[in-house]
Amino acid sequence: MTNAQRSAGEAAAQLADRLGGDFDATVVLGTGWDDAVAQLGEVEAQISTAELPGFPASRVEGHGGTVGAVAAGDRRLLVYRGRVHLYEGNTAAAVTHGVRTAAAAGCGVVVLTNAAGGLQPHYRVGGPVLISDHINLTGASPVEGTEWGTDRFVNLVDSYSPRLRALAAEVAPGISDGVYAGLRGPHFETPAEIAMLRTMGADLVGMSTVLEAIAARHCGMEVLGVSLVTNLAAGMTDEGPSHQEVLDAGAASGVAVGRLLRGVIDRL
């Protein structure tokens, strides 16, 4: 057993003690998605992730740093309000610890959400987009290093589950999908970098998600990725992106995207 797996198991054991066990799926809520929680179901209990082993404290506005048990009909969800990022000085192992803990707690499905810049002019600011694939430009991997041995070669074909995307399309017919480019941040991209990303085939850009998706697939989890387009990317409008813009768009759309996620959960 690796250090990452051992730490996830310890955190999952404490989760079971504090929140109870038997979780069906986990949801990671990105920047500004807090209003989605009420749409997912009834919060039974929640604790600070900093109280659990292996979880660094979140230091980014819009990331609450809690994990809770949510009753969604006959499903029981493990919901993270916020995440930590590489740009805060965390390692890839720390960034993906929440996903590995959820897997150790029995979750077979993970829903990864984020706030993203839209690279396609037809994307509506405040609208959700399903992630169909990703481009990892963080320069990191959650299975790098010496501890994994040969258990590191993760097959990432269909990383973002076609089955789960089909369920999301049932809930929201006509919903767009796209390729998410994950960068390290925390600075926003330049117009030249956005032009490069569009040439590479990216439709969305952000500073999270890709490492969590890799770790989830390494753990055998089924992944649904949903981006909330909070701004058009640099160079596509006269104004450049800002973190406040991201927070405002998330707050305005939280209820609607929460209902989308709940619809998918009900169909699992």
C-alpha positions in Angstrom: 0.0 0.0 0.0 1.3 3.4 -0.9 1.5 6.5 1.4 -1.3 8.1 -0.6 -3.5 5.1 -0.3 -2.8 4.7 3.4 -3.6 8.4 4.1 -6.8 8.2 2.1 -7.9 5.1 4.1 -7.2 6.9 7.4 -9.2 9.9 6.3 -12.1 7.6 5.1 -12.2 5.8 8.4 -12.5 9.2 10.3 -15.2 10.3 7.8 -17.2 7.1 8.6 -16.9 7.9 12.3 -17.9 11.6 11.9 -20.4 11.4 9.1 -21.4 7.8 8.8 -20.6 5.5 5.9 -22.3 4.0 2.9 -21.7 6.8 0.3 -22.8 6.2 -3.3 -21.1 9.1 -5.0 -19.0 12.2 -4.2 -19.3 15.7 -5.6 -16.5 18.2 -5.6 -17.8 21.8 -5.9 -15.6 24.3 -7.6 -15.3 28.1 -7.1 -18.6 29.8 -6.4 -20.7 26.6 -6.5 -21.8 26.8 -2.9 -25.5 27.5 -3.8 -25.6 24.1 -5.5 -25.5 22.2 -2.2 -29.1 22.9 -1.3 -30.3 21.5 -4.6 -28.4 18.3 -4.1 -30.3 17.3 -1.0 -30.4 17.6 2.7 -27.1 18.2 4.5 -27.0 15.7 7.3 -23.7 16.8 8.8 -20.5 18.5 7.7 -17.0 19.0 9.0 -13.9 21.0 8.0 -11.6 19.0 5.8 -8.7 20.4 7.8 -9.9 18.2 10.7 -9.1 15.1 8.6 -5.7 13.5 8.0 -3.9 14.5 4.8 -6.1 17.5 3.9 -4.4 20.9 3.7 -6.5 24.0 4.5 -8.0 25.8 1.5 -6.9 29.4 1.2 -8.9 30.6 -1.8 -12.0 32.7 -1.6 -15.0 30.7 -2.9 -13.7 27.4 -1.6 -15.3 26.6 1.7 -13.0 23.8 2.9 -15.7 21.5 4.2 -17.0 18.0 3.5 -20.5 16.9 4.2 -22.9 14.0 4.1 -25.9 14.9 1.9 -29.1 12.8 1.5 -30.2 12.9 -2.1 -33.4 10.8 -2.3 -32.2 7.2 -1.8 -28.6 8.2 -2.5 -26.1 9.3 0.0 -23.5 11.8 -1.2 -20.1 12.9 0.1 -19.9 16.6 -0.9 -16.7 18.7 -0.9 -17.4 22.4 -0.8 -14.2 23.6 -2.5 -10.8 22.1 -3.2 -7.1 22.9 -2.9 -4.9 23.7 -5.9 -1.3 23.3 -7.1 -0.9 27.1 -7.2 -1.4 27.2 -3.4 1.9 25.4 -3.0 0.3 21.9 -2.7 1.6 18.7 -4.2 -0.3 16.6 -6.7 -0.9 14.1 -3.9 -2.5 16.8 -1.7 -4.7 18.1 -4.5 -6.1 14.6 -5.2 -6.4 13.4 -1.6 -10.1 14.2 -1.5 -10.9 12.0 -4.5 -8.8 9.2 -3.1 -10.5 9.5 0.3 -13.9 9.3 -1.4 -12.9 6.2 -3.3 -11.7 4.7 0.0 -15.1 5.6 1.5 -16.8 3.5 -1.1 -17.8 6.1 -3.7 -17.8 4.6 -7.2 -18.8 7.9 -9.0 -17.2 11.3 -8.7 -18.7 14.5 -10.1 -16.0 17.1 -10.6 -17.2 20.7 -11.0 -15.2 23.8 -11.7 -15.4 27.4 -12.8 -13.9 27.8 -16.3 -13.1 30.3 -18.9 -14.9 29.7 -22.2 -12.9 29.5 -25.4 -15.9 29.2 -27.7 -17.9 32.3 -28.5 -21.2 30.4 -28.4 -20.7 29.4 -24.8 -23.1 31.3 -22.5 -21.5 32.9 -19.4 -23.3 31.3 -16.4 -24.0 28.1 -18.4 -22.8 24.6 -17.7 -20.6 22.6 -20.1 -19.9 18.9 -19.8 -16.2 18.0 -20.0 -15.6 15.4 -22.7 -11.8 15.2 -22.3 -9.0 17.1 -20.9 -5.5 18.4 -21.7 -3.2 18.3 -18.7 -0.8 21.3 -18.8 -0.1 21.5 -15.1 3.3 19.7 -15.5 2.2 17.3 -12.7 0.6 13.9 -12.2 -1.0 12.2 -9.1 0.8 9.0 -9.9 4.3 10.4 -10.4 7.1 9.7 -7.9 8.7 6.5 -6.6 5.9 5.1 -4.4 3.6 3.8 -7.2 5.9 1.2 -8.8 4.2 -0.2 -11.9 0.7 0.8 -10.6 0.9 4.2 -12.4 0.0 3.6 -16.0 -3.6 4.8 -16.0 -5.7 4.4 -19.1 -7.4 7.7 -19.7 -9.5 6.8 -22.7 -13.1 7.8 -21.9 -11.9 9.4 -18.6 -15.1 11.4 -18.5 -17.8 8.7 -18.5 -19.9 8.6 -21.7 -22.7 7.0 -19.6 -22.7 9.9 -17.1 -22.6 12.5 -19.8 -25.6 10.8 -21.5 -27.5 11.0 -18.2 -26.6 14.7 -17.9 -27.9 15.2 -21.5 -31.2 13.6 -20.4 -31.5 16.2 -17.6 -30.5 19.1 -19.8 -31.1 18.3 -23.5 -28.8 20.3 -25.8 -26.2 20.9 -23.1 -22.8 21.6 -24.7 -19.6 19.6 -24.1 -16.0 20.4 -24.6 -12.3 19.7 -23.9 -11.0 21.3 -20.6 -7.4 22.5 -20.5 -6.0 22.4 -17.0 -3.2 24.9 -16.2 -1.3 25.4 -13.0 -2.3 29.1 -12.4 -2.9 31.2 -10.4 -2.4 33.9 -13.0 -5.0 34.0 -15.8 -3.9 33.2 -19.3 -2.7 35.7 -21.8 -4.5 36.3 -25.1 -1.7 34.5 -26.9 -2.0 31.5 -24.6 -5.7 31.3 -25.2 -5.1 31.4 -29.0 -2.6 28.5 -28.5 -5.1 26.5 -26.4 -7.8 26.9 -29.0 -5.4 25.7 -31.7 -4.7 22.7 -29.5 -8.4 21.8 -29.3 -9.3 23.2 -25.9 -12.8 24.6 -25.4 -12.5 25.4 -21.6 -9.6 26.5 -19.4 -9.1 26.4 -15.7 -6.8 25.6 -12.8 -8.1 22.4 -11.4 -9.9 19.1 -12.2 -7.4 17.3 -14.4 -5.3 15.8 -11.6 -8.5 14.8 -9.7 -9.8 13.0 -12.8 -6.6 11.1 -13.3 -6.6 10.0 -9.6 -10.2 9.0 -9.8 -9.6 6.8 -12.8 -6.6 5.4 -11.1 -9.0 4.4 -8.2 -11.4 2.9 -10.7 -14.1 5.6 -10.2 -16.5 6.8 -12.9 -16.1 10.5 -13.6 -18.5 13.3 -14.6 -16.9 16.7 -15.2 -19.0 19.8 -15.4 -17.6 23.3 -16.0 -19.5 26.5 -15.3 -18.5 29.1 -17.8 -17.9 32.1 -15.7 -16.2 34.3 -18.3 -15.0 34.4 -21.8 -11.3 33.8 -21.9 -8.6 36.5 -22.3 -8.6 38.2 -25.7 -12.2 37.3 -26.5 -13.7 40.4 -24.8 -12.4 43.9 -24.1 -12.2 43.1 -20.4 -9.8 40.6 -18.9 -11.0 37.9 -16.5 -11.1 38.4 -12.7 -11.6 36.2 -9.7 -14.6 38.3 -8.6 -16.2 37.7 -12.0 -15.8 34.0 -11.4 -17.5 34.3 -7.9 -20.3 36.4 -9.2 -21.1 34.0 -12.1 -21.0 31.0 -9.8 -23.4 32.7 -7.3 -25.9 33.6 -10.1 -26.0 30.0 -11.5 -25.6 27.8 -8.4 -29.2 26.8 -8.1 -29.6 25.9 -11.8 -26.4 23.8 -11.9 -27.3 22.2 -8.6 -30.5 20.9 -10.1 -28.6 19.5 -13.1 -26.3 17.6 -10.7 -29.2 16.3 -8.7 -30.9 15.1 -11.9 -27.9 13.1 -12.8 -27.6 11.7 -9.2 -31.3 10.6 -9.4 -30.5 8.6 -12.6 -27.5 6.7 -11.3 
